[in-house]
Amino acid sequence: MPYPNLSRAIEGFLLSKSSSGRSVNTLRNYKQELGRFADWLGDIPIDEISSRQLKEYMKFLRDDFRITHVATTPISPRKLSSKSLRNTWGTLSSFWNWTSKEFGLDSPFNLIPVKAHTKPIDPLNMDEIEKLLKSCEISLKTSRSNKTFGSKRRTCKRDRAIILTLLDTGIRVSELCGINVKDVDFDSGKILVTGKGNKARYVYLGKVSRQAIWRYLIERFPSEKPQSDEPLFISYDGIHRLTRHGILLLLKRLGEKAGILNVYPHRFRHTFSVQFLRNGGNVFELQQLLGHSDLAMVKRYVRVASLDLEMIVKKASPADNWRLR
């Protein structure tokens, strides 16, 4: 039987993954990864693609390929990280599993899995959070006479609400972007979020975070209630839903302003998780709140939290504090 060209097979694969409930972000990543592969190889019939070509492509990505943009933002050319290479391996593996089932084709994919180095968990501390919240308030500007002055940031209330929501819930940046006003229950602090695989779950805000969101919404809607399907967080123009890339840039700039390195959404997820455990939460509750399918990642948080717990237990020892003999 005649087999389709690579571009047509990619179309079918994306349709299949979309119908099985993959998220918009996952589909976007699949499309980007497979599009890069098709650009490198050419649009040839899929039965003509060999294991050798797949190995050569992975070698090209590892040794010669350079990233020059993050979304639409130009960056200095840099090599792909081991995590990005592992993601490419996973995408190609999934694609060839699908083609072999869809077309009865022997899969040429037999590449050894890419090992990715795991970054250490680096939660933010209270002092850093306070500095980030402070950096939301004022922007430093330079006048025509080269004098520096402070100006209140137009998005101050929104940005404080974003930081406190990430800190209190540990949600992923894509989940934050997807929240609508109707998903927030201000009485209980409960938020309905949609995670990976379109799985919905509830997370919870504290009183300070609830108040921060309320203040932000009152600023947006001073005289009338927002529509239920209104996005919770919107961009600077006041019209469009805030995007993942927009939040990444926002946190990076606030971090630079506060003098804190490597401020990104997942650090708030780390911070929430470690603090949750240190404050008495258990691993099964944390797994549910984070939306993890297994305990593997949660165990990493346990190890980080236990470093501190050891010291706490020593300080809190009843036998020592009561000076028992």
PEWO-V405680 format. One record per pair of residues at least 4 apart in sequence whose C-alpha atoms are under 7 Angstrom apart, sorted by sequence separation. I is the first residue (numbers start at 0). J is the second residue. D is the distance in Angstrom with one decimal. If there is no record, write none. Layout:
I|J|D  I|J|D
This chain:
3|7|6.0  4|8|6.3  5|9|6.1  6|10|6.4  7|11|6.5  8|12|6.2  9|13|6.2  10|14|6.3  11|15|6.1  12|16|6.2  13|17|6.0  14|18|6.2  15|19|6.3  16|20|6.6  17|21|5.3  21|25|6.2  22|26|6.3  23|27|6.1  24|28|6.2  25|29|6.2  26|30|6.1  27|31|6.1  28|32|6.1  29|33|6.0  30|34|5.8  31|35|6.2  32|36|6.4  33|37|6.2  34|38|6.1  35|39|6.3  36|40|6.1  37|41|5.3  43|47|7.0  48|52|6.7  49|53|6.6  50|54|6.2  51|55|6.2  52|56|6.1  53|57|6.3  54|58|6.2  55|59|6.1  56|60|6.3  57|61|6.2  58|62|6.0  59|63|5.2  60|64|4.8  68|72|5.3  69|73|6.5  79|83|5.9  80|84|6.4  81|85|6.1  82|86|6.2  83|87|6.3  84|88|6.2  85|89|6.2  86|90|6.2  87|91|6.2  88|92|6.1  89|93|6.1  90|94|6.1  91|95|6.2  92|96|6.2  93|97|6.3  94|98|6.3  95|99|6.0  96|100|6.5  97|101|5.9  98|102|5.7  99|103|5.0  123|127|6.1  124|128|6.4  125|129|6.2  126|130|6.3  127|131|6.2  128|132|6.2  129|133|6.2  130|134|6.1  131|135|6.6  141|145|5.5  142|146|5.2  154|158|6.0  155|159|6.2  156|160|6.2  157|161|6.2  158|162|6.3  159|163|6.2  160|164|5.9  161|165|6.2  162|166|6.1  163|167|6.0  164|168|6.0  165|169|5.3  170|174|6.2  171|175|6.4  172|176|6.3  173|177|6.4  174|178|6.6  178|182|6.3  184|188|5.4  193|197|5.6  194|198|5.2  204|208|5.9  205|209|6.3  206|210|6.2  207|211|6.3  208|212|6.3  209|213|6.2  210|214|6.1  211|215|6.3  212|216|6.2  213|217|6.1  214|218|6.3  215|219|6.5  216|220|5.8  217|221|4.9  220|224|6.3  225|229|6.5  233|237|5.9  234|238|6.7  241|245|6.2  242|246|6.4  243|247|6.3  244|248|6.2  245|249|6.1  246|250|6.1  247|251|6.2  248|252|6.2  249|253|6.2  250|254|5.9  251|255|6.2  252|256|6.1  253|257|6.1  254|258|6.0  255|259|5.9  262|266|6.8  264|268|6.9  265|269|6.3  266|270|6.1  267|271|6.0  268|272|6.2  269|273|6.2  270|274|6.1  271|275|5.9  272|276|6.4  273|277|6.2  274|278|6.0  275|279|6.6  276|280|4.7  280|284|6.8  281|285|6.3  282|286|6.1  283|287|6.4  284|288|6.3  285|289|6.0  286|290|6.1  287|291|6.6  294|298|6.0  296|300|6.9  297|301|6.4  298|302|6.4  299|303|6.5  300|304|6.0  301|305|5.9  302|306|6.7  304|308|6.2  305|309|6.0  307|311|6.4  308|312|6.0  309|313|6.4  310|314|6.3  311|315|5.9  312|316|5.9  316|320|6.1  317|321|5.8  318|322|6.0  319|323|6.5  3|8|6.1  16|21|5.7  21|26|6.5  37|42|6.1  59|64|6.1  68|73|4.4  69|74|6.9  79|84|6.6  99|104|4.4  123|128|6.7  141|146|5.4  142|147|6.4  165|170|6.1  170|175|6.6  183|188|7.0  184|189|5.2  193|198|5.5  194|199|6.0  204|209|6.2  220|225|6.4  233|238|6.4  234|239|5.6  254|259|4.9  255|260|6.7  275|280|5.4  276|281|6.2  286|291|5.4  318|323|5.4  67|73|5.9  68|74|5.3  98|104|6.6  99|105|5.8  141|147|4.5  183|189|6.1  184|190|6.3  193|199|4.3  233|239|5.5  234|240|6.0  254|260|6.3  67|74|5.2  99|106|5.6  140|147|5.5  141|148|6.4  183|190|4.6  192|199|5.6  193|200|6.5  233|240|4.4  234|241|4.7  67|75|6.0  139|147|6.5  140|148|5.5  182|190|5.4  183|191|6.8  191|199|6.8  192|200|5.7  232|240|6.2  233|241|4.5  254|262|5.5  286|294|6.5  67|76|4.7  139|148|5.7  140|149|6.2  182|191|5.1  191|200|5.8  192|201|6.2  232|241|5.7  66|76|5.3  67|77|7.0  139|149|4.6  191|201|4.7  230|240|5.9  65|76|5.4  66|77|5.3  95|106|5.9  138|149|5.6  139|150|6.3  190|201|5.5  191|202|6.6  251|262|5.5  286|297|6.4  65|77|5.0  66|78|6.3  137|149|5.9  138|150|5.2  189|201|6.3  190|202|5.3  250|262|5.9  251|263|6.4  13|26|6.7  65|78|4.9  66|79|6.9  95|108|6.5  137|150|5.4  138|151|6.2  189|202|5.8  190|203|6.0  250|263|5.9  272|285|6.9  64|78|6.4  65|79|6.7  137|151|4.5  138|152|5.8  178|192|6.3  189|203|4.5  136|151|5.8  137|152|5.4  188|203|5.3  189|204|6.3  282|297|6.5  92|108|6.6  136|152|5.7  188|204|4.6  247|263|6.1  135|152|6.9  188|205|6.4  247|264|6.9  61|79|6.7  174|192|6.0  136|155|5.3  174|193|6.0  135|155|5.0  174|194|6.0  188|209|6.5  135|158|6.2  88|112|6.8  135|159|6.3  185|209|6.3  88|113|6.8  132|159|5.9  273|300|5.7  277|304|6.0  85|113|5.0  272|300|6.5  276|304|6.5  84|113|6.7  85|114|6.7  85|115|6.4  273|303|6.9  273|304|5.4  277|308|6.8  5|37|6.9  81|114|6.9  82|115|5.0  81|115|4.8  168|202|5.9  81|116|6.6  168|203|6.0  6|42|6.1  168|204|6.4  5|42|5.3  167|204|5.7  4|42|5.9  5|43|5.8  167|205|6.6  4|43|5.1  5|44|5.8  4|44|3.9  5|45|5.4  164|204|6.9  3|44|5.4  4|45|5.6  2|44|6.0  3|45|6.3  2|45|6.4  2|46|6.4  164|208|6.0  163|208|5.3  181|227|4.6  180|227|5.6  181|228|6.3  160|208|6.5  180|228|6.4  179|228|5.6  180|229|5.7  179|229|5.5  180|230|5.9  160|211|5.0  179|230|4.3  180|231|4.9  159|211|6.8  160|212|5.2  178|230|6.2  179|231|4.8  178|231|5.7  32|87|6.3  156|211|7.0  54|110|6.9  176|232|6.9  50|107|4.8  49|107|5.5  50|108|5.9  156|214|6.8  157|215|5.4  50|109|6.8  156|215|5.1  29|90|6.2  176|241|6.0  176|242|6.0  176|243|6.5  173|243|5.9  172|243|6.0  12|94|6.7  12|97|6.9  202|288|5.9  172|264|6.0  171|265|6.8  194|290|6.8  169|267|6.1  170|268|6.3  169|268|3.9  166|267|5.2  165|267|5.8  166|268|6.9  169|271|5.2  165|268|6.9  168|271|6.7  169|272|6.8  166|270|6.9  167|271|6.3  166|271|5.6  135|253|6.9  134|253|6.0  170|289|6.5  169|289|6.6  131|253|6.2  134|256|6.4  131|254|6.4  134|257|5.8  131|257|5.8  130|257|5.6  123|266|6.7  122|266|5.6  121|266|6.7  122|267|6.9  122|269|5.3  123|270|5.7  121|269|7.0  122|270|4.4  120|269|6.6  22|195|6.3  22|196|5.8  21|196|5.2  22|197|6.2  20|196|5.8  21|197|7.0  20|197|6.4
